[in-house]
Amino acid sequence: MKDKGQAVTAVDIPLDCRLNGIYGAEDLRDAFSIDLPEGTVSDPELLARFLFENQPRWIVSLMKFRDLIAAVFGLKTAKQLKALDRYQPKDRIHIFKIYESHNDEVILGENDEHLDFRLSISYRPDSGNAERPPRLIVSTVVQCHNCLGRIYIWLIAPFHRQVVRSVLRRAARIGWPQRDGPAR
């Protein structure tokens, strides 16, 4: 089922999100939520794979530019991380390592010399509230280890937020995967 009018909302990272407390100090912390239509799969790992397999083209181009910046800072490039996906497909989603996988949340991320980050993709059922549809919440936390990491986060944070919003809007526009098969 395609849903063209879905709004992406900036929210607080949920209190029960597994990202809370993983870093002593955080240099970036944000979360975005989108309502899901009836019948959408509830498996957060499948939803994460769907999000990253259907990114807007401008994000693919932006990632190439990000790789240029990352190489200057000595960070892992998307190209290097994507190569790992070919050899460890069960351990990765797109360019991200899977750290934890639960029925309601998958934790992705990477550790690097300059910073570590984690990304949570969590499925939130309606919690018994008939007026509240299920939601998908994408949360991010970053811990920088040094000045280069902080400069890098300062540079990419505005893009990061637009990327998350755009990926969620695109998924809603093309149609979320359904419990009984693909939405396409």
N, C-alpha and C positions, 0 to 999 in steps of 0.2 A: 504494500500500500504506500503510495507516494503521498508526501505531506509537504506542500510547498510553503506553508505559512509559519513554520516553526521558528520561534524566537530562541536565541541562545542568551542565557542570562548569567552574568557574573554572580557567583555565590561564594559563601565561606566554604572552606574544606569541611566536609561533614565531621562531626566529633568522633564517629566510629570508623572513619577512614584509616586504613592501615599506614598511611603516610605520616600521620600525626606522631611526633616524637622521635622520628627516625634520625633526625639530625639535631645536634645541640643548638646550632644557629642556622638560620635560613636566609639566603640572599635573594630568593624569589619564592613566592608562595601565592598560588592562585587556583581558582576552580571555576568551571563553567558547566552549566546544566542545560539540558534540552529535554522536553517532554517527548515520550515515545508513543507512537500510535498502537492501538490494540493489535495484538498478534505478533509484535516484534519479538525476536528471540531474546531470551534473558541471559544467555551465556556471555559474560563480559569479554572472554577471550575471542569469541566469534565476532562480537561487536567491534573490538579493537582491530582485529584483522580487516574487517570491512572498512573501518575508518581509514586505515593506512593504505589499503588497496585502491581507494577511490578518492585520493586527494586531488584537489584542483590543480590544473597545469601550472598555474603561477607559483604554486608552492614547490613543485618539482624544480622550476627555474630558480626560485629563491634558495633551495637547498644547494644548488650548484654554487651560488654566490656565497652561501654560508660555509661551504667547504673551503673556499679560498681564504676566508677569514679564519676558519678553524685551523687550517694548515699553518698560518702565520703564528697563531697562539700555541701551536703544538697539540691541539685537540684532535681526537679521532674524527676523521671525515665520514660523511654519510656513505661515500663509496667504499671505504674500508669496512664500515659496519655492515653494509648491505652484502658484502662478500661473505661475512660470517653467516648470514642468513642462509646462504646456499649450502653451507657445511653443517649447520646446526639448526635446521628449520623448526624442530620441536622446542628448542630453547629460546627462540627469538620470534618477535613479531616485527616485521619490516626491519628497521635498523636497531631495534631495541631488544635488550636482553630481558627475558621473563624472570623476575625475581620471585614472585609468588603468584599462584593462581588459585582462586577460591570460587565458590558458586556465585558470589555477588560482586567480586572485584578481582582484577588482575593488576599486578604491580610490575611496571616496566622501568627500564632506566639504563644507565651506564655510569661507570666510575672512570675518572680521568685524573691526570696529574693536577689539573687546575681546578676541577670541580666534579662533584657527583650530583646526579639528579635522579629523581624518581617521578614516574607518571602513573597515576591510578585511573583506570577505567572502571567505573562502578555502576552496576545496574541497581536501581532503587525501585522496588515495586510500590504500588499505591498505598501500602501500609494500612489497608482497610478503609481508606478514605475514597469513596466512590467518585468524589469530585476531583481527585488528584490522580492523573495518569502516571504510569511508570516513567521514570526519568533515567537518563544517562548522565553521569557526572564525570568530567575529566578534570583531575586535580594534578598539580605539579608543585614539587618542592625542589629547590636547588641549594646546595651548600658549596660555596667556593672555598678553595684552599689557599689562594694567594691573590695578589693584585691582578694578575692577568685574567684569572677566572672572573673576578668582579668586573673588570672592564668588558670582558666578553658578554657577561650577563647584562650589563648596562646597555650594550649595543643591541643585543638581540631581543630583550624583553618585550618591546613594543611589537615586534614582528611575531614573536611567540604567541602573544595574546590574539593577534589577528588570525594567525594560522589555526589555532584551536577553534576559534569561532567559525572560520570559514570551512574547516573540515566537518564540523558538526552540521552546519547549514547545508553543505553539499550532500551529506548522507541523508538528511531529511528530504532534500529535493529529489534525489534519485530513488529513494525508497529503502527503508531499513530492511534487513533480512528478516523474513517471517519464519515463525515456528514450523510451518508446513513447507518451507522451501524458500528459494531466493525471491527477493522482492521485484526483481527486474522483469 
